[in-house]
Each structure stands twice: as structure tokens, then as C-alpha cells.
Amino acid sequence: MLSTKKSKNRWIVYLHSPSQSTDQLNRFLEILESYTPRIEYQRGRTAYLEFEEGRREDDHPLTLIGHLQKDLAGLGIPVSFGLGSTKLLARAAAGLTDPGESFWILPQGEADLIQGLSVKLWPGMFPKTITQLLHLGIRRVGELARIDTFWVKRVWGDRGLVMREQARGFDPRPVVRRIPSPERTPVLPQPRLFPPQGKAEKLTVMRQLAAFLRHKYGEPAAKYSL
């Protein structure tokens, strides 16, 4: 049974690209922030976004995602969108679609999806844990919810309890705003032969250099300007 504590008008987008490049990262984040301030950046071109559905036609989830898709298309990298009422569902939805496409898990389909989702597609699950689940005969996410809490914790500890709650459809994790600081190339001081106020020192060195050139190459080689 899915959680009844979710806000009716709250929906989450998991935005994912196979590219881990951070090129044009600032522009990428600017586009996302033009849609919502609730952004939890992950890495590369991956992030969670949270929206509150309004009453206007333009506030419909698919309409907003369509506009966002067009804006991000200028970056030249296909981005997949998964939509759901929780982080788990949004990320699962993104894993069920093709690059550049979007997939929305509607509220009436959430329970069936969790029950039937292959553990191989369980978002954020470590490969080792997936192998363990398969060896135990657990092939669908929902099957873990039917195992007693004692045994789940015995095998996977506290992480197992979180897994079991997810298998029951509970995922209270909020979207926590996290934006990376813009990377700036530090301005390094340029090497200088003379300090800004070192004209007297400059004259001394130049006179010595002129005398050396005059002695070795003759008078024409010793001409210099300050």
C-alpha cells in the first residue's frame, strides 16, 4: 500500500542524461531554475526537480516538461524525464524510457508498478544487493515487502528497512535544494621582474645591462628605453 501522506499537487521529476559532462553546467542549471527553485543536483546532467501542479493549463506536468525539453535541447544532449509522486517513482520512470523521452507514472498505476518492477531496475540499488535479492528468489521489488522485517534487517541492516519501505511504496525523501557552486578559474598574479614601485631598481639593472652590451657589442647595442 502506498503512502497517503503525499501532497496531491506535488510531483517530482528525475532528469537524466547518459553524459556525465559538466560542459555548460551553469547554463544547464539556469534553465532548470527558470522552472523551479527546488532542484537537487546530482552529477553531470542529472537532477531531481519538484513542482507543485497549478490550475492553469501551462502548469500541467507534461506541458512543463515539454517546454523544459525544448529549452534543454539546445545543449545538444538527449535528456530523459521520469515523473512520479516520489523520488523512487520518478527515477524508476526515467529508467523505463528512452533517451530524450519522458515517462509519467500516474497515481493510479503506482502500486502496480512497484509490485511488478524488476529488482534489476530498482533505482539506486547496488549491483551486489541486486545479486543477493536474485539469489534469494526476490525478482520483483514488491516481493520484498512480504518478507518479515526481522529477516530483512538481519541481511541488510538499516538499509534493508529502507528497502522494505520502498517496496511497500513509501518514500518520504524530499527534494533538497542542492546547486553546485560555479567553477571559476582563479586569477593568478602575473610574474613581474620589478615591483610596481621599483623604478629605481629597474634603472640600476638596466644600466648594468647597457654597460655589458656596450662593452661586448659596441655603442649601438646599448640603446634602451624606460
Protein Blocks (a to p, Z undefined) as FASTA:
>chain_A
ZZfkbcfkbccdddddfbfcfghklmmmmmmmmmoccdcdfbhjaccddddddfbfklpm
klmmmmmmmmmmmnopacdddddfbfklmmmmmmmpcehiacdddfklmmmmmmmpcfkl
gghiafklmmmmmmnopabfklmmmpcfklmmmmnommlmmmmmmmnopafbccdddddd
dddddddddddfbdfklmmmmmmmmmmmmmmmmmmnojklmgccZZ
